[in-house]
């Protein structure tokens, strides 16, 4: 992955194998297309390929304001799930609803475990879309219904967690890991974007020379969706 396994994510020029190039349409800008692959491929692989989300299931999407969270709301809704999304501000809550979240929780003001129980009549959700890490992981498990599953791809708030194994095996729950996705999955996503079934969520566009400001905006969690850098 450019910018992770290989240096160059913030470079003006880079080279890539031609097999990795995908034609885009003029329906979206370059910046809008740039906001698609990483987050939608990650979320699709998590929800569809690994967790097998089904129509009618309750899905809790943590941190809806993130790029991957904003993608997960749309994918879960597209698959016919009922989406409960968490975010830290009322502005982000509104945007999560605009993307298709059925229920929302401001986790800065309310206990999201209690709210999930309220929305599900204390049953819990079938699936938790988790990518925050130690700050939310144990509570995410507490949101699960019997035979529910947690799918995780990240640990931005910390990688070390503790958990009580007893509810996990007594309630026959599952913890799944997920990492990026495959070429065919991305091609399927591109088709859905071109059809208008999924849409790019661009928070703000910065020129490359202001990359440090873009990083600051992300670290301070001011964004909703993807922050894009553009070579000027």
GURO-839919 format. One record per residue (C-alpha): x, y, z; residue number from 1. Coordinates in Angstrom, 3 decimals. Layout:
% GURO-839919
- east / north / up / num
- X / Y / Z / NUM
...
***
This chain:
% GURO-839919
- east / north / up / num
- 0.000 / 0.000 / 0.000 / 1
- 1.328 / 3.392 / -1.011 / 2
- 2.100 / 5.500 / 2.036 / 3
- 2.148 / 2.489 / 4.382 / 4
- 4.168 / -0.439 / 3.071 / 5
- 5.843 / 1.896 / 0.586 / 6
- 6.874 / 5.516 / 1.079 / 7
- 5.379 / 8.148 / -1.203 / 8
- 1.832 / 8.832 / -0.074 / 9
- 2.576 / 12.548 / 0.090 / 10
- 4.807 / 12.690 / -3.004 / 11
- 4.095 / 14.833 / -6.065 / 12
- 4.884 / 11.864 / -8.321 / 13
- 4.846 / 8.112 / -7.773 / 14
- 4.846 / 4.973 / -9.860 / 15
- 2.547 / 1.993 / -9.612 / 16
- 2.062 / -1.274 / -11.531 / 17
- -0.300 / -0.795 / -14.459 / 18
- -2.367 / -3.728 / -13.147 / 19
- -3.350 / -1.515 / -10.211 / 20
- -4.730 / 1.280 / -12.367 / 21
- -8.520 / 1.565 / -12.579 / 22
- -10.351 / 3.787 / -15.106 / 23
- -12.527 / 6.466 / -13.548 / 24
- -15.453 / 8.358 / -14.989 / 25
- -15.914 / 12.144 / -15.244 / 26
- -19.000 / 11.982 / -13.017 / 27
- -16.769 / 12.678 / -9.992 / 28
- -13.745 / 14.922 / -9.563 / 29
- -10.264 / 13.494 / -9.046 / 30
- -10.555 / 14.474 / -5.382 / 31
- -13.869 / 12.651 / -4.998 / 32
- -12.454 / 9.537 / -6.645 / 33
- -9.349 / 9.747 / -4.439 / 34
- -11.583 / 9.525 / -1.361 / 35
- -13.097 / 6.205 / -2.466 / 36
- -10.603 / 3.291 / -2.647 / 37
- -9.007 / 3.014 / 0.803 / 38
- -12.049 / 3.516 / 3.008 / 39
- -14.689 / 1.823 / 0.858 / 40
- -12.502 / -1.196 / 0.157 / 41
- -11.689 / -1.540 / 3.857 / 42
- -15.339 / -1.201 / 4.912 / 43
- -16.627 / -3.510 / 2.151 / 44
- -14.143 / -6.247 / 3.028 / 45
- -15.113 / -5.934 / 6.686 / 46
- -18.883 / -5.867 / 6.344 / 47
- -19.560 / -7.929 / 3.234 / 48
- -16.645 / -10.316 / 2.754 / 49
- -15.577 / -11.053 / 6.321 / 50
- -18.658 / -10.398 / 8.492 / 51
- -21.306 / -11.330 / 5.900 / 52
- -23.763 / -8.600 / 6.849 / 53
- -27.352 / -9.601 / 6.099 / 54
- -30.582 / -7.688 / 5.370 / 55
- -32.492 / -6.911 / 8.542 / 56
- -29.483 / -7.100 / 10.849 / 57
- -28.668 / -4.349 / 13.341 / 58
- -25.198 / -2.896 / 12.716 / 59
- -23.387 / -0.497 / 15.045 / 60
- -20.876 / 1.713 / 13.199 / 61
- -18.342 / 3.273 / 15.538 / 62
- -16.861 / 6.716 / 14.801 / 63
- -19.100 / 7.584 / 11.868 / 64
- -17.149 / 10.779 / 11.194 / 65
- -14.058 / 8.888 / 10.059 / 66
- -13.484 / 8.030 / 6.423 / 67
- -14.036 / 4.321 / 6.986 / 68
- -17.029 / 5.010 / 9.244 / 69
- -18.761 / 7.159 / 6.634 / 70
- -18.211 / 4.372 / 4.087 / 71
- -19.502 / 1.707 / 6.484 / 72
- -22.803 / 3.514 / 7.042 / 73
- -23.493 / 3.506 / 3.313 / 74
- -22.432 / -0.098 / 2.724 / 75
- -24.402 / -1.491 / 5.663 / 76
- -27.488 / 0.429 / 4.545 / 77
- -27.000 / -0.730 / 0.938 / 78
- -26.932 / -4.328 / 2.207 / 79
- -30.278 / -3.850 / 3.939 / 80
- -29.081 / -3.533 / 7.533 / 81
- -30.429 / -1.170 / 10.160 / 82
- -27.559 / 1.189 / 10.948 / 83
- -26.817 / 2.682 / 14.366 / 84
- -23.946 / 5.166 / 14.158 / 85
- -21.868 / 6.892 / 16.821 / 86
- -20.214 / 10.314 / 16.532 / 87
- -18.883 / 13.000 / 18.877 / 88
- -20.789 / 16.121 / 17.768 / 89
- -24.292 / 17.006 / 16.665 / 90
- -22.935 / 18.211 / 13.320 / 91
- -21.432 / 14.781 / 12.674 / 92
- -24.621 / 13.118 / 13.881 / 93
- -26.606 / 15.039 / 11.262 / 94
- -24.150 / 14.068 / 8.516 / 95
- -24.318 / 10.423 / 9.578 / 96
- -28.106 / 10.542 / 9.230 / 97
- -27.759 / 12.190 / 5.820 / 98
- -25.616 / 9.213 / 4.751 / 99
- -28.315 / 6.758 / 5.815 / 100
- -27.882 / 5.984 / 9.513 / 101
- -31.243 / 4.987 / 10.985 / 102
- -30.272 / 5.758 / 14.580 / 103
- -27.443 / 7.888 / 15.958 / 104
- -25.636 / 8.255 / 19.287 / 105
- -23.575 / 11.217 / 20.443 / 106
- -21.004 / 9.267 / 22.452 / 107
- -19.643 / 12.476 / 23.983 / 108
- -22.962 / 12.974 / 25.757 / 109
- -24.459 / 9.490 / 26.161 / 110
- -23.324 / 5.985 / 27.028 / 111
- -23.456 / 4.216 / 23.686 / 112
- -23.957 / 0.781 / 25.280 / 113
- -27.086 / 2.007 / 27.057 / 114
- -28.329 / 3.671 / 23.880 / 115
- -27.785 / 0.524 / 21.813 / 116
- -29.760 / -1.455 / 24.387 / 117
- -32.536 / 1.120 / 24.158 / 118
- -32.650 / 1.016 / 20.346 / 119
- -32.693 / -2.803 / 20.297 / 120
- -34.972 / -3.475 / 23.291 / 121
- -31.913 / -4.795 / 25.165 / 122
- -31.248 / -7.453 / 22.520 / 123
- -28.018 / -5.907 / 21.269 / 124
- -26.742 / -5.577 / 17.710 / 125
- -25.837 / -8.384 / 15.335 / 126
- -22.648 / -6.725 / 14.192 / 127
- -20.298 / -4.004 / 15.461 / 128
- -18.086 / -2.188 / 12.946 / 129
- -15.071 / -1.454 / 15.181 / 130
- -11.897 / 0.397 / 14.249 / 131
- -11.214 / 2.670 / 17.224 / 132
- -9.322 / 0.261 / 19.480 / 133
- -8.857 / 0.170 / 23.238 / 134
- -11.084 / 3.172 / 23.961 / 135
- -14.227 / 1.447 / 22.662 / 136
- -13.487 / -2.249 / 22.122 / 137
- -14.757 / -3.659 / 25.419 / 138
- -17.938 / -1.569 / 25.209 / 139
- -18.385 / -2.660 / 21.598 / 140
- -18.445 / -6.269 / 22.803 / 141
- -21.020 / -5.285 / 25.418 / 142
- -23.303 / -4.088 / 22.591 / 143
- -23.486 / -7.513 / 20.951 / 144
- -26.542 / -9.715 / 20.787 / 145
- -26.309 / -13.446 / 21.305 / 146
- -24.261 / -14.921 / 18.437 / 147
- -23.296 / -11.372 / 17.440 / 148
- -19.944 / -10.485 / 15.952 / 149
- -17.419 / -7.671 / 16.128 / 150
- -15.316 / -6.904 / 13.059 / 151
- -12.233 / -4.731 / 13.550 / 152
- -9.613 / -3.180 / 11.290 / 153
- -7.885 / -0.621 / 13.481 / 154
- -6.517 / 0.479 / 16.823 / 155
- -6.170 / 4.246 / 16.595 / 156
- -6.896 / 4.778 / 20.310 / 157
- -4.600 / 1.939 / 21.419 / 158
- -3.849 / -1.673 / 20.560 / 159
- -4.085 / -3.321 / 23.987 / 160
- -7.488 / -4.437 / 25.281 / 161
- -8.770 / -6.626 / 28.111 / 162
- -11.990 / -8.588 / 28.019 / 163
- -14.034 / -11.032 / 30.030 / 164
- -14.063 / -14.264 / 28.040 / 165
- -17.173 / -15.637 / 29.742 / 166
- -19.814 / -13.583 / 27.856 / 167
- -17.914 / -14.291 / 24.636 / 168
- -18.320 / -18.055 / 24.866 / 169
- -21.591 / -18.195 / 26.813 / 170
- -23.305 / -15.943 / 24.244 / 171
- -21.408 / -17.613 / 21.371 / 172
- -20.064 / -14.351 / 19.993 / 173
- -17.350 / -13.850 / 17.394 / 174
- -14.427 / -11.436 / 17.018 / 175
- -13.196 / -10.994 / 13.439 / 176
- -10.143 / -9.201 / 12.105 / 177
- -10.024 / -7.566 / 8.702 / 178
- -7.343 / -5.888 / 6.603 / 179
- -7.915 / -3.962 / 3.365 / 180
- -9.457 / -6.008 / 0.535 / 181
- -9.044 / -7.393 / -2.963 / 182
- -8.971 / -6.047 / -6.504 / 183
- -12.347 / -7.503 / -7.495 / 184
- -13.992 / -6.008 / -4.425 / 185
- -12.714 / -2.584 / -5.426 / 186
- -14.041 / -3.007 / -8.965 / 187
- -17.465 / -3.893 / -7.532 / 188
- -17.349 / -0.775 / -5.354 / 189
- -16.434 / 1.419 / -8.322 / 190
- -19.493 / 0.110 / -10.197 / 191
- -21.742 / 0.999 / -7.269 / 192
- -20.233 / 4.482 / -7.039 / 193
- -20.829 / 5.038 / -10.758 / 194
- -24.453 / 3.915 / -10.259 / 195
- -24.877 / 6.370 / -7.393 / 196
- -25.497 / 3.625 / -4.813 / 197
- -22.435 / 4.730 / -2.836 / 198
- -20.988 / 8.216 / -2.703 / 199
- -17.682 / 9.811 / -1.923 / 200
- -17.488 / 11.821 / 1.293 / 201
- -14.833 / 14.551 / 1.052 / 202
- -14.357 / 16.617 / 4.185 / 203
- -11.805 / 19.145 / 2.990 / 204
- -9.180 / 19.492 / 0.256 / 205
- -5.712 / 20.837 / 1.115 / 206
- -2.806 / 21.692 / -1.174 / 207
- 0.175 / 19.409 / -0.608 / 208
- 2.187 / 22.173 / 1.048 / 209
- -0.441 / 22.340 / 3.816 / 210
- -0.251 / 18.623 / 4.621 / 211
- 0.631 / 19.401 / 8.239 / 212
- -2.638 / 21.343 / 8.637 / 213
- -4.524 / 18.415 / 7.151 / 214
- -2.885 / 16.092 / 9.663 / 215
- -3.772 / 18.458 / 12.499 / 216
- -7.420 / 18.505 / 11.413 / 217
- -7.478 / 14.718 / 11.412 / 218
- -5.700 / 14.329 / 14.764 / 219
- -8.131 / 16.770 / 16.373 / 220
- -11.053 / 14.811 / 14.875 / 221
- -12.565 / 17.852 / 13.219 / 222
- -13.281 / 16.037 / 9.959 / 223
- -16.195 / 14.032 / 8.607 / 224
- -15.195 / 11.731 / 5.775 / 225
- -11.905 / 11.902 / 3.923 / 226
- -9.333 / 14.709 / 3.944 / 227
- -7.722 / 14.956 / 0.506 / 228
- -4.321 / 16.369 / -0.477 / 229
- -3.957 / 17.888 / -3.931 / 230
- -0.772 / 18.782 / -5.784 / 231
- -1.066 / 22.450 / -6.719 / 232
***
